[in-house]
Amino acid sequence: MRIHPRWNVMSLACTLFAVAGSPCAAQADNVPNGRYAAWSRGPSSDETFFPIAVWLQNPAKAARYKVAGINTYIGLWKGPTESQLAQLRHAGMKVICAQNELARQHLDDPTIIGWMHGDEPDNAQPLAEGGYGPPIPPERIVGDYHVIRKADPTRPVLLNLGQGVAYDNWIGRGVRRNRPEDYPLYIEGCDIVSFDIYPVVHRNPEVAGKLWYVAKGVERLVSWSQGRKIVWNCIECTRIQHPTAKPTPRQVRAEVWMSLIHGSCGLIYFVHEWQPRFNESALLDDVEMLGAVTRINARIHALAPVLNAPTQSDAVTVVSSDPDVPIASLVKSYRGDVYVFAVAMRPGTTEARFSLRPGAKAVRVEDIEEDRVVPLVDGAFTDTFADWQVRLYRVVMAEPSP
């Protein structure tokens, strides 16, 4: 289902996304973060772990990324090599990398937590003689996936897809432009499926500035995979190739929480920049954005046990006073309390009214980030949302009677 600008009543759990059996939906209380339990050498199944990654970076910079709250590298340039793995191991950084010959000699290395299955096979592929041919067929991706799994079934396989996941008219798909039916087939070739679209720096007015394309792509992956695959996604935080446009910390935060609210179980920051000059790790040189990303990541890590907790699909509903500024929301239950995560899906100001399930016995509502108490009246509370506003609430529930 597409995100529609006229939605004004949405379940906090975004019921569409909490597909029964989904790795990103409710987990059994006794299996914290159970989505990774199937792989003995995969990402941690501890409830305190939430994967926050960076794309294709030099391992020599791993310590700096770790300070910023990054815990996973995705991809290694012409690697992995012995030196790259040694540097990551020294920094305590995990990696999802290609399963090359050297990697197959390191199957016992806990630094490696997954296998990278190429990048954007759904896009038109460059030809040796110049120009572009069709995308890699999904059948080939599925076949290669089984080869990777046969060599090592103890780690998940991650496949990163392009912006066609969210944007049907993406010209970069070549002859498969406007063919979204390909994606459920691609998804069969992985355990973790990711995608990238960068609305702030996008050149096409169909997408440019429309942050909700990030949520739309996550939504589609959850739906297409019928909840059987773990969904991650990429986040922009630099100019990338745009000469003037650059995401603000507020926009990056909105994209992050749109992703999480709509079903993403892992984040991958894209930090390269080609304008005004090439910089592989532009995030590290941007004091303002690095500080913002560090704060965003710290909040996610602090809330990891909540994000990994069961989703409550019918605990709360939200109504926006302005139908042109819908509020997307997610609710989690953790240690007796209810957590509400909400984001404005369009620019503009609106009042959002959150109503608890009839009979719910709430004591108070706390804004986690602003350290304030939101008035609770007759089982409901109201708050203001401005452009791309993110709000994170803890609803303290009354202790059950003995």
Order of alpha helices (4+ residues) and beta strands (2+ residues): beta-beta-alpha-beta-alpha-beta-alpha-beta-beta-beta-alpha-beta-alpha-beta-alpha-beta-beta-alpha-beta-alpha-alpha-beta-beta-beta-beta-beta-beta-beta-beta
